[in-house]
C-alpha cells in the first residue's frame, strides 16, 4: 500500500514510526516494531471496522478517521508533552 501522506522531512519517518510504536504500546496495543503499520489493523479490529491490507476504498471518511484519529491524536499529545518538557528545562 503506497503512502499518500508526505512528511516534511523524509528522514524523520523512522523516528515517527518509533514514536507511534511507543505511544500505542503505552495505550495497551500490541506493537511489532518491524511492522509498525499493523497497529492500525488492531485499532480497526477493536472498533469493528473492516480494514484490510491493500485497497480500502469502501471505508467511509468517518471510519478511516476513527482508526487514524487515536493513533495520530495520541502521537500529537506525546509530541506536545515532549516539547513542554524541553521548554521547562530551559
ZINOR-V746533 format. One record per pair of residues at least 4 apart in sequence whose ideal C-beta (glycine too) atoms are under 6 Angstrom apart, sorted by sequence separation. I is the first residue (numbers start at 1). J is the second residue. D is the distance in whole Angstrom. If there is no record, write none. Layout:
I:J:D ; I:J:D
This chain:
12:16:6 ; 20:24:6 ; 21:25:6 ; 59:63:4 ; 65:69:5 ; 68:72:5 ; 69:73:5 ; 7:12:6 ; 24:29:4 ; 44:49:4 ; 51:56:6 ; 59:64:5 ; 25:31:4 ; 32:38:5 ; 24:31:6 ; 44:51:4 ; 31:39:6 ; 21:31:5 ; 29:39:5 ; 41:51:6 ; 21:33:6 ; 29:42:5 ; 49:63:5 ; 21:36:5 ; 24:39:5 ; 20:36:6 ; 17:36:4 ; 47:66:5 ; 44:67:5 ; 43:67:5 ; 40:67:6 ; 43:70:6 ; 23:74:5 ; 23:75:5 ; 20:75:6 ; 23:78:5 ; 19:75:6
